[in-house]
Amino acid sequence: MGGIPYSSKGCLTCRKRKIKCGLQIPACIQCMKRGIECGGYSANRIFISYDQKTMQVQNVGRTRTATPKSLDDINSVPEIREQLFATFMGAYFPACMDGDTHVDSWRYLISSFQVLPHKTMMLQRALSAICCVYIGRINDDERLSHHGIQLYNSSMRSMSKMLCTKTHSEESLYATVIFQMIEKCITVKKSTGPSGVHGCANGFDPWVFHMQAMSNLLKENQHKLSTNPLMNAVSSSHAKLSIIYGILAVRGPGDDNSHLINPCPQTPLDDLFDIFVTGRSLLDAIEEMNTLPLDDPKISPKACFASLQTIMEYRDRITSWYAEKEAQIGGPPIVCEIKDTRLFNKMLLDDNPFGSIYRFVSLDNARIHILYWTAMNFAHTLVYRAQMMVVSANRAIFPSDNFPTDPSNYESFVMASHYTDQVCRAIPYCMQPMHRIWGTHIVFGTIGNVFRTYIQRLNREKFLWCHRVLETAGALGLGLAFYFSGVANREWAAMEGLIEPMVRTPEYASSSDDQYPLDDLIDSSSPLSSDYFSQPVDLQVDFQLEEIPALSFGEICLAL
């Protein structure tokens, strides 16, 4: 029989596995969903993509990021949406990402949302919004970014109607995950206050609101978690993120999501987050004790010393966890040689104040170490605060001159800085170009705690280096980095008594007709004002204090 023989148009990986290929570029959705490298397409295979100025044929293998000629095509042509999503995934995540979804499930979640059958318009527009906002940011395409904001607003209005009519489903939960990602990419509006310090009109609030909304939706759908693997993955990811920000953020989501953590830890990371939950309880107890009057028995010398002992046991528990799990998580970090840093971001290597840089066997290994060092920084900070409470409680008994006043005389204060430095030594590895924006995503959650450490110690050199990290993150598309930069400037100015901020953050102006996504949702008449946004619930934790014999001055100094 005559004619040209049939030839599959799928990628080489799907053809080898004999499954149907999604035909997306630069990598097909089947390969992205499984976290494997897409083999690409045959040399004579071409795709039609769209440039901002004209349509053109683009051969496979070119690295130029394509954007649609007509924005209406995004809403009406499924093929364009799939191609836009594949472009976003290729720009956001590393090409080879053989990670464990227990460590971070964002790629698994976003890929799974895309392939859900019969998606609602709300979820579809949320997916298109994150693609448009991010691709528009990295390509300086204001038109595409603005369209992404419009899709974002439209998706949120659809959710508002669903919540009002009680017709929402698990897709409302999935859309909220995407809303959080969008808030990290949106270019924030800047304003200058009377002190000359740069401010931010919206800043961190929308992201916090979405976190609180997800907590509400998860509580409502908790009975479905055991039967829906995707919802269960969302729940686990949200619980871990809430615990981290609840501990490290100056003002963040404070909901108690510890019940969403696996009660029977199966991975080293589950154990570590169980430790974080305990740390949150200790932090709340310390904060409560600081508000009590001096004659309250809960802050007597014995009670303060009991608190110190409990916190020191908590610190030792973290140390034991790492010693036990070090091999299981992939081994310790490796000190880089000069040849190992050739592919790193030069901006983060020049005038590096931390000495040798680390590299890791994988991004997962790097992320777990960053979380471990963050936990140790947190634990040593708690120990130092508890030591200061012991000193304060004993001032009436022993002369104040007998206690050291310089914080550097306390080992816990010095070690807190040491573990922050360890985090910074890992940042250049995570933020090297081959890791795309995902490597920056990994360190983004702890950068606020790093800044706080160096601001409290007025370490100018390390403070400026952290600003370079945020500048790099902003250039990669994470607009929230500019907000963090402004907050850090104000905190530094407050510590040093400056009028002008030490580092000026750039002005980012947007079109006057840009409707901010939350503007029409925080009105008192909106159904989201009660159902979507809720106030955080504070943990109430009390110490169980045991009777402790009277302490001598020598025993107190030994404890310190």
C-alpha positions as CSV (number, residue, x, y, z in Angstrom):
1,M,0.0,0.0,0.0
2,G,1.4,3.4,-1.0
3,G,1.8,6.6,0.9
4,I,4.0,7.8,3.7
5,P,4.3,5.3,6.6
6,Y,2.9,6.4,10.0
7,S,5.4,7.9,12.4
8,S,4.5,8.9,16.0
9,K,4.9,12.6,16.7
10,G,5.4,12.0,20.5
11,C,8.6,12.7,22.4
12,L,11.3,10.1,22.4
13,T,10.7,9.1,26.0
14,C,6.9,8.5,25.5
15,R,7.6,6.6,22.3
16,K,10.1,4.4,24.1
17,R,7.6,3.8,27.0
18,K,4.8,3.3,24.4
19,I,2.4,5.7,25.9
20,K,0.4,8.6,24.5
21,C,2.5,11.9,24.5
22,G,1.0,15.2,25.3
23,L,3.2,16.9,22.6
24,Q,4.0,20.0,24.8
25,I,7.3,21.8,24.5
26,P,9.9,22.0,25.7
27,A,8.9,18.9,27.7
28,C,5.7,17.0,27.5
29,I,3.3,16.8,30.4
30,Q,3.6,13.1,30.8
31,C,7.3,13.4,31.5
32,M,6.9,16.4,33.8
33,K,4.2,14.7,35.8
34,R,6.5,11.7,36.5
35,G,9.5,14.0,37.2
36,I,11.6,12.5,34.5
37,E,13.6,14.1,31.8
38,C,11.8,14.5,28.5
39,G,13.8,13.1,25.6
40,G,12.6,15.7,23.1
41,Y,11.3,15.2,19.6
42,S,12.7,14.1,16.3
43,A,14.9,16.6,14.5
44,N,12.3,17.3,11.8
45,R,9.5,17.9,14.3
46,I,8.4,21.6,14.4
47,F,5.9,23.4,16.6
48,I,4.1,26.7,16.0
49,S,4.7,29.2,18.7
50,Y,3.9,32.9,18.9
51,D,6.1,35.9,19.4
52,Q,4.9,39.2,20.7
53,K,5.3,40.8,17.2
54,T,4.7,38.1,14.7
55,M,3.9,34.4,14.3
56,Q,6.9,32.3,13.5
57,V,8.0,28.6,13.2
58,Q,10.2,27.6,16.1
59,N,12.4,24.5,15.8
60,V,12.7,22.2,18.8
61,G,15.7,23.0,20.9
62,R,15.7,26.8,20.7
63,T,15.7,28.4,24.2
64,R,13.7,31.5,23.3
65,T,10.5,31.7,25.4
66,A,7.4,32.1,23.3
67,T,4.4,34.2,24.1
68,P,1.0,34.2,22.4
69,K,0.3,36.8,19.8
70,S,-3.3,37.2,20.8
71,L,-4.2,37.0,24.5
72,D,-7.7,35.7,23.5
73,D,-6.0,32.5,22.4
74,I,-5.1,31.7,26.0
75,N,-8.7,31.6,26.9
76,S,-10.1,29.9,23.8
77,V,-7.4,27.5,22.4
78,P,-6.5,24.5,24.7
79,E,-3.3,23.9,22.7
80,I,-2.0,27.4,23.4
81,R,-2.7,27.0,27.2
82,E,-0.9,23.6,27.2
83,Q,2.1,25.1,25.4
84,L,2.1,28.1,27.8
85,F,2.0,25.8,30.8
86,A,4.9,23.7,29.4
87,T,6.9,26.9,28.9
88,F,6.2,27.9,32.5
89,M,7.2,24.5,33.9
90,G,10.4,24.5,31.9
91,A,11.4,28.0,33.1
92,Y,10.4,27.4,36.8
93,F,11.7,23.9,37.5
94,P,15.0,22.2,36.7
95,A,15.1,19.9,33.6
96,C,16.2,17.0,35.7
97,M,14.3,16.9,39.0
98,D,14.3,13.5,40.6
99,G,13.1,14.8,43.9
100,D,11.1,13.2,46.6
101,T,7.5,14.6,46.9
102,H,7.8,14.1,50.7
103,V,10.5,16.9,50.7
104,D,8.6,19.3,48.5
105,S,5.5,18.5,46.4
106,W,5.0,21.8,44.5
107,R,6.0,20.4,41.1
108,Y,3.8,17.3,41.6
109,L,0.9,19.4,42.7
110,I,1.0,21.9,39.8
111,S,1.5,19.2,37.2
112,S,-1.4,17.2,38.7
113,F,-3.7,20.2,38.6
114,Q,-3.0,20.7,34.9
115,V,-4.0,17.2,33.9
116,L,-7.2,17.0,35.9
117,P,-10.1,16.2,33.6
118,H,-13.1,18.6,33.3
119,K,-11.4,21.4,35.2
120,T,-13.7,24.3,36.2
121,M,-13.1,27.7,34.6
122,M,-11.9,29.0,38.0
123,L,-9.0,26.5,38.2
124,Q,-8.2,26.8,34.5
125,R,-7.9,30.6,34.7
126,A,-5.7,30.2,37.9
127,L,-3.3,28.0,36.0
128,S,-3.2,30.3,33.0
129,A,-2.7,33.3,35.4
130,I,0.4,31.9,37.0
131,C,1.9,31.1,33.6
132,C,1.1,34.6,32.2
133,V,2.3,36.4,35.3
134,Y,5.6,34.6,35.5
135,I,6.5,34.4,31.8
136,G,5.5,38.0,31.4
137,R,7.8,38.9,34.3
138,I,10.9,37.1,33.0
139,N,10.4,38.4,29.5
140,D,9.5,42.0,30.5
141,D,6.1,41.6,28.7
142,E,3.8,43.9,30.7
143,R,0.9,43.0,28.4
144,L,1.1,39.3,29.3
145,S,1.7,40.0,33.0
146,H,-1.3,42.3,33.0
147,H,-3.4,39.7,31.4
148,G,-2.3,37.2,34.0
149,I,-3.5,39.6,36.7
150,Q,-6.9,39.9,35.0
151,L,-7.1,36.1,34.9
152,Y,-6.2,36.0,38.6
153,N,-8.9,38.4,39.5
154,S,-11.4,36.5,37.4
155,S,-10.5,33.2,39.1
156,M,-10.9,34.8,42.6
157,R,-14.3,36.3,41.7
158,S,-15.4,32.8,40.5
159,M,-14.2,31.4,43.9
160,S,-16.1,34.1,45.7
161,K,-19.3,33.2,44.0
162,M,-18.8,29.5,44.7
163,L,-18.2,30.1,48.4
164,C,-21.3,32.4,48.5
165,T,-23.5,29.8,46.9
166,K,-21.9,26.9,48.7
167,T,-21.0,25.2,45.4
168,H,-17.3,25.1,45.8
169,S,-15.3,21.8,45.6
170,E,-11.8,20.6,46.1
171,E,-10.8,22.7,43.0
172,S,-11.2,25.8,45.2
173,L,-8.4,24.3,47.4
174,Y,-6.2,23.6,44.3
175,A,-6.8,27.2,43.0
176,T,-5.7,28.6,46.4
177,V,-2.3,26.8,46.0
178,I,-1.8,28.6,42.7
179,F,-2.9,31.9,44.2
180,Q,0.0,31.6,46.7
181,M,2.5,31.1,43.8
182,I,1.0,34.1,42.0
183,E,1.5,36.3,45.0
184,K,5.2,35.5,45.0
185,C,5.6,36.6,41.4
186,I,3.4,39.8,41.4
187,T,5.4,43.0,41.2
188,V,4.4,44.9,44.4
189,K,3.6,48.6,44.4
190,K,6.0,50.8,46.3
191,S,5.4,53.9,48.3
192,T,7.7,56.2,50.2
193,G,6.7,57.2,53.7
194,P,7.6,60.4,55.6
195,S,10.8,58.9,56.9
196,G,12.0,58.1,53.3
197,V,12.0,54.4,53.9
198,H,10.4,52.5,51.1
199,G,7.1,50.8,51.9
200,C,4.7,48.5,50.2
201,A,1.0,49.0,49.5
202,N,0.0,45.3,49.8
203,G,3.2,43.3,50.6
204,F,2.9,40.1,52.5
205,D,-0.8,40.4,53.4
206,P,-2.4,38.6,50.3
207,W,-0.1,35.6,50.7
208,V,-1.1,35.4,54.4
209,F,-4.8,35.6,53.5
210,H,-4.4,32.7,51.0
211,M,-2.7,30.7,53.7
212,Q,-5.6,31.3,56.1
213,A,-8.1,30.5,53.3
214,M,-6.4,27.2,52.7
215,S,-6.6,26.3,56.4
216,N,-10.3,27.0,56.3
217,L,-10.9,24.9,53.1
218,L,-8.8,22.0,54.5
219,K,-10.8,21.9,57.8
220,E,-13.9,21.8,55.7
221,N,-12.6,19.0,53.5
222,Q,-10.7,17.0,56.1
223,H,-12.9,14.0,55.7
224,K,-11.7,13.7,52.1
225,L,-8.0,13.6,52.8
226,S,-7.7,9.9,53.3
227,T,-9.4,9.1,50.0
228,N,-7.9,11.8,47.8
229,P,-4.1,11.6,47.3
230,L,-3.9,15.0,45.7
231,M,-5.8,16.7,48.5
232,N,-3.7,14.9,51.0
233,A,-0.5,16.2,49.3
234,V,-1.9,19.7,49.4
235,S,-2.7,19.3,53.1
236,S,0.8,18.0,54.0
237,S,2.5,20.8,52.0
238,H,0.3,23.5,53.6
239,A,0.8,22.2,57.1
240,K,4.6,22.2,56.8
241,L,4.6,25.6,55.3
242,S,2.4,27.0,58.0
243,I,4.6,25.6,60.7
244,I,7.7,27.1,59.2
245,Y,6.2,30.6,58.7
246,G,4.4,30.4,62.1
247,I,7.8,30.1,63.7
248,L,10.0,32.3,61.6
249,A,7.8,35.0,60.3
250,V,7.4,38.2,62.3
251,R,3.8,38.3,61.2
252,G,2.5,35.3,59.3
253,P,-0.2,32.6,59.4
254,G,-0.6,31.4,62.9
255,D,-3.1,28.6,62.5
256,D,-2.4,25.3,64.3
257,N,-2.0,22.9,61.4
258,S,0.0,20.4,63.4
259,H,-3.0,18.0,63.1
260,L,-2.3,17.8,59.4
261,I,1.2,16.4,59.9
262,N,1.4,12.6,59.5
263,P,0.9,11.3,63.1
264,C,3.1,8.3,62.3
265,P,6.3,9.9,60.7
266,Q,7.5,7.9,57.8
267,T,10.4,10.0,56.5
268,P,13.2,12.0,58.1
269,L,11.4,15.2,57.1
270,D,8.3,14.1,59.0
271,D,10.4,13.7,62.1
272,L,11.9,17.2,61.6
273,F,8.6,18.9,61.3
274,D,7.3,17.1,64.4
275,I,10.3,18.8,66.1
276,F,9.2,22.1,64.7
277,V,5.7,21.7,66.1
278,T,7.3,21.2,69.6
279,G,9.4,24.3,69.0
280,R,6.3,26.4,68.2
281,S,4.9,25.3,71.6
282,L,8.1,26.4,73.4
283,L,8.1,29.7,71.6
284,D,4.5,30.4,72.6
285,A,5.3,29.6,76.2
286,I,8.3,32.0,76.2
287,E,6.2,34.7,74.7
288,E,3.6,34.2,77.4
289,M,6.1,34.3,80.2
290,N,7.5,37.6,78.9
291,T,4.1,39.2,79.3
292,L,3.6,38.2,83.0
293,P,4.2,40.6,85.9
294,L,7.5,40.2,87.8
295,D,5.7,38.7,90.9
296,D,4.0,36.0,88.9
297,P,5.1,32.5,90.1
298,K,5.4,31.3,86.5
299,I,8.5,33.5,86.1
300,S,10.1,32.7,89.4
301,P,13.8,31.7,89.3
302,K,12.8,28.0,89.6
303,A,10.2,28.3,86.8
304,C,12.6,30.1,84.5
305,F,15.3,27.5,85.1
306,A,12.8,24.7,84.3
307,S,11.9,26.4,81.1
308,L,15.6,26.7,80.2
309,Q,16.1,23.0,80.8
310,T,13.1,22.1,78.6
311,I,14.4,24.2,75.8
312,M,17.9,22.8,76.0
313,E,16.5,19.3,75.8
314,Y,14.6,20.4,72.7
315,R,17.9,21.6,71.1
316,D,19.6,18.3,71.9
317,R,16.7,16.5,70.3
318,I,17.4,18.3,67.0
319,T,21.1,17.5,67.2
320,S,20.2,13.8,67.8
321,W,17.8,13.8,64.8
322,Y,20.6,14.9,62.5
323,A,23.1,12.4,63.8
324,E,20.6,9.6,63.3
325,K,19.3,10.6,59.9
326,E,22.4,12.1,58.2
327,A,23.1,9.1,56.0
328,Q,19.4,8.6,55.2
329,I,19.0,12.2,53.9
330,G,22.0,11.9,51.5
331,G,25.0,12.7,53.7
332,P,26.5,16.0,54.9
333,P,27.2,19.0,52.7
334,I,30.4,19.1,50.6
335,V,32.7,22.1,50.7
336,C,33.1,23.5,47.1
337,E,36.4,23.8,45.4
338,I,36.9,26.7,43.0
339,K,36.1,24.6,40.0
340,D,32.8,23.6,41.5
341,T,31.5,27.2,41.6
342,R,32.0,28.0,37.9
343,L,28.3,27.6,37.2
344,F,27.2,29.5,40.3
345,N,25.8,33.0,40.3
346,K,28.8,35.3,40.3
347,M,26.8,38.0,42.1
348,L,26.6,35.8,45.2
349,L,30.2,34.7,45.1
350,D,31.9,38.1,44.9
351,D,32.8,39.5,48.3
352,N,31.2,36.5,50.0
353,P,31.5,37.0,53.8
354,F,30.8,33.3,54.7
355,G,34.0,31.6,53.5
356,S,33.7,28.3,51.6
357,I,30.4,27.5,49.8
358,Y,28.6,24.2,50.1
359,R,27.3,21.9,47.4
360,F,25.0,18.9,47.9
361,V,24.1,15.6,46.3
362,S,20.7,17.0,45.4
363,L,18.3,19.9,45.9
364,D,16.3,17.8,48.3
365,N,19.5,17.2,50.4
366,A,20.1,21.0,50.3
367,R,16.6,21.8,51.4
368,I,16.6,19.4,54.4
369,H,20.0,20.8,55.5
370,I,18.6,24.4,55.3
371,L,15.6,23.3,57.4
372,Y,17.9,21.6,59.9
373,W,20.2,24.6,60.3
374,T,17.1,26.9,60.6
375,A,15.8,24.6,63.4
376,M,19.1,24.8,65.2
377,N,19.2,28.6,64.8
378,F,15.7,28.7,66.2
379,A,16.6,26.4,69.1
380,H,19.7,28.3,70.1
381,T,17.8,31.6,69.9
382,L,15.2,30.1,72.3
383,V,18.0,29.0,74.6
384,Y,19.4,32.5,74.7
385,R,16.0,34.0,75.5
386,A,15.5,31.5,78.3
387,Q,18.9,32.3,79.7
388,M,18.1,36.0,79.7
389,M,14.9,35.2,81.6
390,V,16.9,33.2,84.2
391,V,19.3,36.2,84.6
392,S,16.3,38.6,85.0
393,A,14.6,36.4,87.5
394,N,17.7,36.2,89.7
395,R,18.7,39.8,89.6
396,A,17.0,40.4,93.0
397,I,19.0,37.5,94.5
398,F,22.5,38.0,93.0
399,P,24.3,41.2,92.0
400,S,23.7,42.1,88.3
401,D,27.4,42.8,87.8
402,N,28.0,39.0,88.2
403,F,26.2,38.3,85.0
404,P,27.8,38.9,81.6
405,T,26.0,41.7,79.6
406,D,27.6,41.1,76.2
407,P,25.5,38.6,74.2
408,S,28.6,37.3,72.6
409,N,29.6,35.8,76.0
410,Y,26.7,33.4,75.6
411,E,27.4,30.3,73.5
412,S,23.8,30.0,72.4
413,F,23.8,33.6,70.9
414,V,27.0,32.8,69.0
415,M,25.7,29.4,67.8
416,A,22.5,31.0,66.5
417,S,24.6,33.1,64.2
418,H,26.7,30.1,63.2
419,Y,23.8,28.2,61.9
420,T,22.4,31.2,60.0
421,D,25.8,31.4,58.3
422,Q,25.5,27.7,57.4
423,V,22.2,28.5,55.6
424,C,23.9,31.3,53.7
425,R,26.7,29.0,52.6
426,A,24.1,26.8,50.9
427,I,22.2,29.6,49.1
428,P,24.6,29.9,46.1
429,Y,24.2,26.2,45.3
430,C,20.4,26.4,45.4
431,M,20.3,29.6,43.3
432,Q,22.7,28.5,40.5
433,P,21.1,29.0,37.0
434,M,20.7,25.3,36.3
435,H,18.2,25.1,39.2
436,R,16.0,27.7,37.6
437,I,13.6,29.6,39.9
438,W,12.9,26.4,41.9
439,G,16.3,26.7,43.7
440,T,15.4,30.2,44.8
441,H,12.0,29.0,45.9
442,I,13.7,26.6,48.3
443,V,15.6,29.3,50.2
444,F,12.9,32.0,50.0
445,G,11.1,30.8,53.1
446,T,14.1,31.2,55.4
447,I,15.5,34.5,54.1
448,G,13.5,36.6,56.5
449,N,15.0,34.7,59.5
450,V,18.5,35.1,58.0
451,F,17.9,38.9,57.7
452,R,16.6,39.1,61.3
453,T,19.7,37.5,62.6
454,Y,22.1,39.9,61.0
455,I,19.9,42.9,61.7
456,Q,19.9,42.1,65.4
457,R,23.7,41.8,65.4
458,L,24.1,44.9,63.1
459,N,26.3,42.9,60.8
460,R,26.4,45.3,57.8
461,E,28.5,43.0,55.5
462,K,26.2,40.0,55.8
463,F,23.1,42.2,55.7
464,L,24.2,43.6,52.3
465,W,25.0,40.1,51.0
466,C,21.4,39.1,51.8
467,H,20.1,42.0,49.8
468,R,22.0,40.6,46.8
469,V,20.1,37.4,47.3
470,L,16.8,39.2,47.2
471,E,17.9,41.3,44.2
472,T,18.7,38.0,42.3
473,A,15.3,36.5,43.4
474,G,13.5,39.6,42.1
475,A,15.2,39.5,38.8
476,L,14.2,35.8,38.4
477,G,10.5,36.8,38.8
478,L,9.8,36.6,42.5
479,G,8.3,40.1,43.0
480,L,7.8,39.4,46.7
481,A,11.5,39.7,47.2
482,F,11.3,43.5,46.8
483,Y,8.8,43.6,49.6
484,F,11.2,41.6,51.9
485,S,14.0,44.0,50.9
486,G,11.9,47.0,52.0
487,V,11.0,45.4,55.3
488,A,14.7,44.6,56.0
489,N,15.6,48.2,55.3
490,R,13.1,49.5,57.8
491,E,14.2,47.0,60.5
492,W,17.8,47.9,59.9
493,A,17.0,51.6,60.1
494,A,15.1,51.0,63.4
495,M,18.0,49.1,64.9
496,E,20.6,51.7,63.9
497,G,18.5,54.8,64.3
498,L,18.8,55.8,60.7
499,I,16.4,58.1,58.8
500,E,17.3,56.8,55.4
501,P,17.3,53.1,54.5
502,M,20.8,51.7,53.9
503,V,19.8,50.0,50.6
504,R,17.3,51.6,48.2
505,T,14.9,49.2,46.6
506,P,13.8,50.1,43.1
507,E,10.4,51.6,42.3
508,Y,8.0,49.3,40.6
509,A,5.0,51.1,39.1
510,S,2.1,49.4,37.5
511,S,-0.7,50.6,35.3
512,S,-3.3,52.7,37.0
513,D,-6.0,50.5,35.7
514,D,-4.5,47.4,37.2
515,Q,-7.0,46.0,39.6
516,Y,-5.3,44.4,42.5
517,P,-6.7,40.9,43.1
518,L,-7.8,41.6,46.7
519,D,-9.4,45.0,46.2
520,D,-12.8,43.6,45.4
521,L,-12.7,40.8,48.0
522,I,-12.0,42.4,51.3
523,D,-15.1,44.5,51.3
524,S,-17.3,43.8,54.3
525,S,-20.1,42.6,52.1
526,S,-18.0,40.0,50.3
527,P,-18.6,36.4,51.3
528,L,-14.9,35.9,51.5
529,S,-14.5,38.3,54.4
530,S,-15.9,35.6,56.7
531,D,-15.5,32.4,54.8
532,Y,-12.2,32.9,53.0
533,F,-10.2,35.2,55.3
534,S,-10.1,34.3,59.0
535,Q,-8.1,35.4,62.0
536,P,-5.2,33.2,63.1
537,V,-5.8,31.0,66.1
538,D,-3.0,31.2,68.7
539,L,-1.7,28.1,70.4
540,Q,-2.2,27.9,74.2
541,V,0.6,25.9,75.7
542,D,1.5,25.8,79.4
543,F,4.7,24.3,80.9
544,Q,4.4,21.6,83.5
545,L,6.9,22.8,86.0
546,E,8.4,20.5,88.5
547,E,9.8,21.3,91.9
548,I,13.5,22.2,91.6
549,P,15.8,22.8,94.6
550,A,17.2,26.3,95.2
551,L,20.0,27.2,92.8
552,S,23.4,28.6,93.7
553,F,24.9,31.4,91.6
554,G,27.5,29.0,90.3
555,E,24.8,26.6,89.1
556,I,23.0,29.4,87.3
557,C,26.2,30.5,85.5
558,L,26.9,26.9,84.6
559,A,23.5,26.7,83.0
560,L,24.2,29.9,81.1
